[in-house]
Amino acid sequence: MKIGLVYDPIYLEHDTGSHPENSQRLIATMSRLEEAGLKKKLTLLAPRPATIEELETVHAPEYISRVMREAEILRRPAPPPTLSGEGRVVSWLDPDTVICSRSYEVALYAAGGALTAVEAVMNGGVDSAFALVRPPGHHAMRNRAMGFCIFNNVAIAAKFALAKFNLSRVLIADFDVHHGNGTQEAFYADPKVIYFSTHEYPFYPGTGWIDETGIGEGKGTTVNFPMIAGWGDEEYLRAFHEVLVPVAQRFQPELILVSAGFDPHWADSIAMMQVSVTGFAQIVEALKKLATDLCQGRLVFTLEGGYNLQVVALSVAATFDVLWCNPIVDPIGKSSARKPGGFDQRIEEIKKIHHILE
């Protein structure tokens, strides 16, 4: 079995300083893969930059030009220090999303890294792949950056797979703690793509309620599973097994893409969910089985969130262990926090909306 890893040091050049989404996330992860002896077993895939035409399948040309222009401005000689003694080093595309002089090029390689992973899986070069890229993407909208995201890597990858490999059905599963509003927007009226998301709700960005199910020909192809703060492994696994699995079996995808965000972990301070590293591994196991059963094992992961460095590193390593059928290593363990109720009612509401029979 060949498992692909898309990575390049260029991803470290999106310099966000002390921002939660920073290069240490990838440095810690690559170190863990090296220490655990996993990196040498992987098929390393060199990313390419996405083309403008590929970006335009999801993003407006004027938005792409704006990102390019902002980065270009930051490459110019810095102005004299201001009265506060600060020069121009970074800019902000939105209140959460920082950009430096290299960010546009790095974002091209982030989107292109997802495309590289898809191409390798679809061409049979690897059985499955993980695009260890940054900046993340699932909040990026057609005409704006959001939530640390510049270009929507997974959405661009789905559009690429549909066009280049003449696919008619792609499934995107997103277990980041935040709802992927940009991905939902990209496919809200598209019957060729199912978007399934588990996310803390109510929480940033405020979208992703159960009645957001798509419009027009895409009605029913958006499946949101909003989670109450405090739910953990058991609730996430039931959401995947009892909702995603029957939805996927009905849809019969030809490729599964995953927005892998590890911020639902109980030790990640950015949110309030209670998933463990073992829980993430069990989610990956469910996705692996779906891919094996439905689409010849074609499975591509793309990194989204996750801001506790140890958690991200262990969780990515656990993902590869699942793909290789290795034992899972979880030195952090599970949370002992008391969980809120209400899950049974929530899952029954979602099953009713999406016509999932027992």
C-alpha positions in Angstrom: 0.0 0.0 0.0 1.3 3.5 -0.9 0.2 6.5 1.1 1.1 10.0 -0.2 2.2 13.0 1.8 2.1 16.4 0.1 4.5 18.8 1.8 7.0 21.5 1.0 8.9 24.0 3.2 7.3 26.8 1.2 4.3 26.3 3.5 6.4 27.7 6.3 6.8 31.0 4.4 3.3 32.2 5.1 4.6 34.2 8.0 1.8 34.9 10.5 4.0 35.5 13.5 2.2 34.7 16.8 -1.1 34.2 15.1 -2.7 30.8 16.1 -2.4 29.6 12.5 1.4 29.6 12.2 4.2 27.6 10.7 4.9 25.7 13.9 1.8 23.5 13.2 3.6 21.9 10.2 7.0 21.9 11.9 5.7 20.0 14.9 3.8 17.6 12.6 6.7 16.8 10.4 8.9 16.3 13.4 6.4 13.8 14.8 6.2 11.9 11.5 10.0 11.7 11.5 10.3 10.6 15.1 7.6 7.9 14.7 9.3 6.4 11.7 6.3 7.3 9.5 7.8 9.7 7.1 10.2 7.2 5.5 7.2 5.0 4.7 5.3 7.7 2.9 5.4 8.5 -0.8 6.4 12.2 -0.8 4.5 14.3 -3.3 5.9 17.7 -4.4 3.1 20.2 -4.7 2.7 22.6 -7.7 1.1 26.0 -7.6 -2.5 26.1 -8.6 -3.2 28.1 -11.8 -5.3 31.2 -11.9 -7.9 29.2 -14.0 -8.0 26.5 -11.3 -8.6 29.2 -8.6 -11.3 30.8 -10.7 -13.4 27.6 -10.5 -14.2 28.7 -6.9 -13.0 32.3 -6.5 -13.8 35.6 -8.3 -11.0 37.0 -10.5 -11.1 40.3 -8.7 -10.6 38.6 -5.3 -7.6 36.6 -6.6 -6.2 39.8 -8.0 -6.7 41.5 -4.6 -4.7 38.8 -2.8 -1.9 39.0 -5.4 -1.9 42.8 -5.1 -1.8 42.9 -1.3 1.2 40.5 -1.3 3.0 42.6 -3.9 2.5 45.8 -1.8 4.2 44.0 1.1 7.2 43.1 -1.1 8.0 46.7 -1.7 10.6 48.4 0.4 9.2 49.2 3.9 8.1 52.7 4.6 9.9 54.8 7.3 8.9 53.8 10.8 5.6 55.3 12.0 5.4 57.2 15.2 4.8 54.0 17.0 8.1 52.6 15.6 6.4 50.0 13.4 7.1 49.4 9.7 4.8 47.6 7.3 5.3 43.9 7.5 1.9 42.2 7.2 -1.6 43.1 6.2 -5.0 41.6 6.9 -7.4 40.3 4.4 -10.1 40.1 7.0 -10.1 40.6 10.8 -8.8 37.0 11.3 -6.7 36.4 8.2 -3.1 37.8 8.0 -1.1 38.0 4.8 2.7 38.6 4.3 4.7 39.2 1.2 4.9 35.5 0.4 1.4 34.5 1.3 -0.1 34.7 -2.2 2.5 32.3 -3.6 2.2 30.0 -0.6 -1.6 30.0 -1.0 -1.2 28.9 -4.6 0.9 26.0 -3.4 -1.6 25.2 -0.7 -4.4 24.9 -3.2 -2.0 23.2 -5.7 -1.0 20.7 -2.9 -4.6 19.5 -2.7 -4.6 19.1 -6.5 -1.4 17.2 -6.4 -2.9 14.8 -3.8 -6.1 14.3 -5.9 -4.1 13.7 -9.1 -1.8 11.1 -7.4 -4.8 9.2 -6.0 -6.8 9.4 -9.2 -3.9 8.3 -11.4 -3.1 5.4 -9.0 0.3 6.6 -7.9 -0.8 6.3 -4.3 -3.8 4.6 -2.6 -4.7 7.7 -0.5 -3.0 10.9 0.4 -2.7 13.7 3.0 -2.0 17.3 1.8 -0.2 18.8 4.8 -0.6 22.4 3.6 -1.3 25.9 4.9 -2.9 28.4 4.8 -6.1 26.3 5.4 -9.1 26.9 3.1 -12.6 25.9 4.1 -13.8 29.3 5.2 -12.6 31.1 2.0 -15.5 32.4 0.1 -15.8 33.2 -3.6 -14.9 36.9 -3.1 -13.3 37.1 0.3 -10.9 35.6 2.8 -12.2 34.4 6.1 -11.1 32.6 9.3 -7.4 32.2 8.5 -8.2 31.0 5.0 -7.2 32.6 1.7 -8.1 30.1 -1.1 -10.5 27.2 -0.6 -8.1 24.3 -1.1 -10.7 21.4 -0.8 -13.3 23.1 -2.9 -10.7 23.8 -5.7 -9.7 20.2 -5.4 -13.3 19.0 -5.8 -13.8 21.2 -8.9 -10.5 19.9 -10.3 -11.5 16.2 -9.8 -14.8 16.7 -11.4 -13.4 18.4 -14.5 -10.1 16.6 -15.0 -11.2 13.1 -14.2 -14.7 13.4 -15.5 -16.2 12.5 -12.2 -19.9 13.0 -11.5 -20.0 12.5 -7.7 -17.5 13.8 -5.0 -18.1 13.7 -1.3 -16.4 16.2 1.0 -16.4 15.4 4.7 -15.3 18.2 7.1 -14.7 17.5 10.8 -13.0 20.8 11.7 -14.5 22.5 14.7 -15.7 25.4 12.6 -18.3 25.1 9.8 -16.8 25.3 6.4 -19.0 28.1 5.1 -16.8 28.7 2.0 -17.0 25.0 1.0 -20.8 25.0 1.5 -21.2 28.1 -0.6 -19.2 26.6 -3.5 -21.4 23.6 -3.8 -24.8 24.7 -2.3 -26.6 24.3 -5.7 -24.3 21.5 -7.1 -25.8 18.0 -7.2 -22.4 16.5 -8.0 -20.9 17.3 -4.6 -22.1 16.3 -1.1 -20.8 18.5 1.7 -21.0 16.9 5.1 -19.9 18.9 8.2 -19.6 18.3 11.9 -19.0 21.6 13.8 -19.5 23.3 17.1 -22.7 25.4 17.0 -23.4 28.2 17.6 -19.8 29.2 16.9 -17.7 30.9 14.3 -18.7 31.6 11.5 -22.3 31.2 12.5 -23.5 29.1 9.6 -24.2 25.4 9.4 -27.6 24.8 11.0 -29.5 21.6 10.1 -31.9 23.3 7.7 -29.1 24.5 5.4 -29.4 21.6 3.0 -28.7 23.2 -0.5 -30.8 24.8 -3.1 -32.1 24.0 -6.6 -30.5 20.8 -8.0 -28.3 20.7 -5.0 -31.1 20.4 -2.5 -30.2 17.7 0.0 -26.5 17.6 -0.9 -25.4 19.8 2.0 -25.6 17.8 5.3 -24.8 19.8 8.4 -24.4 18.2 11.8 -24.1 21.1 14.4 -22.6 19.9 17.6 -23.2 21.2 21.1 -20.1 22.3 23.0 -18.8 19.5 25.1 -19.7 16.6 22.8 -16.8 14.2 22.0 -15.8 10.9 20.5 -19.1 9.1 21.0 -21.2 11.8 19.4 -18.8 12.4 16.5 -18.7 8.7 15.7 -22.4 8.3 15.8 -22.7 11.3 13.5 -20.4 9.7 11.0 -21.8 6.2 11.3 -25.5 7.0 11.5 -25.6 10.0 9.1 -22.6 10.2 6.8 -22.4 6.5 6.1 -26.0 6.1 4.8 -25.9 9.4 3.0 -22.6 8.3 1.2 -24.0 4.9 0.4 -27.0 6.5 -1.2 -24.8 9.0 -3.1 -22.1 6.5 -4.2 -19.1 9.0 -4.5 -16.3 8.3 -6.8 -13.8 10.2 -4.6 -13.8 11.3 -0.9 -12.1 14.5 0.1 -11.7 15.4 3.8 -11.2 18.7 5.4 -9.2 17.5 8.4 -9.4 20.0 11.2 -8.1 18.8 14.6 -9.4 21.7 16.7 -12.4 19.7 18.1 -9.8 18.1 20.4 -10.5 18.7 24.1 -7.0 20.1 24.6 -7.4 22.8 21.8 -8.2 26.0 23.5 -9.8 27.6 20.4 -13.0 25.7 20.9 -15.0 23.6 23.4 -15.4 20.1 21.9 -14.1 16.9 23.6 -12.7 14.7 20.8 -9.5 12.7 21.5 -6.7 11.7 19.1 -8.2 8.2 19.3 -11.6 9.7 18.3 -10.0 11.3 15.2 -8.5 8.0 14.3 -11.9 6.3 14.6 -13.3 9.0 12.3 -10.5 8.3 9.8 -11.3 4.6 10.0 -14.9 5.3 9.1 -13.9 7.4 6.2 -11.4 4.8 5.0 -14.0 2.1 5.1 -16.4 4.3 3.1 -13.7 4.9 0.5 -12.9 1.2 0.3 -16.5 0.2 0.0 -17.7 2.9 -2.4 -14.8 4.4 -4.5 -11.9 2.0 -4.8 -10.2 3.5 -1.7 -9.8 7.0 -3.2 -9.4 9.2 -0.2 -7.6 12.6 0.1 -7.1 14.5 3.4 -6.3 18.3 3.4 -5.3 20.0 6.6 -7.6 22.7 8.0 -7.5 23.8 11.6 -5.9 22.5 14.8 -3.9 24.8 17.0 -2.5 22.7 19.8 0.8 21.6 18.3 1.0 18.3 20.1 -2.5 17.4 19.1 -2.1 18.3 15.5 1.2 16.3 15.3 -0.3 13.2 17.0 -3.5 13.4 15.0 -1.9 13.5 11.6 0.4 10.7 12.6 -2.7 8.7 13.8 -4.3 9.3 10.5 -1.4 7.7 8.7 -1.4 4.8 11.3 -5.1 4.1 10.4 -4.4 4.2 6.7 -1.6 1.6 7.4 -3.7 -0.4 9.9 -1.1 0.4 12.7 -2.0 0.7 16.4 -3.0 4.2 17.4 -0.8 6.1 19.8 -2.7 8.6 22.0 -0.5 9.7 25.0 -2.9 12.6 25.8 -5.9 10.3 26.3 -9.6 11.2 26.6 -11.3 14.1 28.4 -13.0 13.4 31.7 -15.4 16.4 31.3 -19.1 15.9 31.7 -21.0 16.0 28.4 -24.2 17.8 27.8 -27.3 15.9 26.6 -29.5 16.4 23.6 -27.6 14.3 21.1 -30.4 11.8 20.4 -32.8 14.5 19.6 -30.3 16.3 17.3 -29.4 13.2 15.3 -33.1 12.2 14.9 -33.9 15.7 13.5 -31.0 15.4 11.0 -32.1 11.9 9.9 -35.6 13.2 9.3 -34.4 16.1 7.2 -32.2 13.9 5.1 -34.6 11.0 4.9 -32.3 8.5 6.6 -34.3 5.4 7.6 -33.3 3.1 10.4 
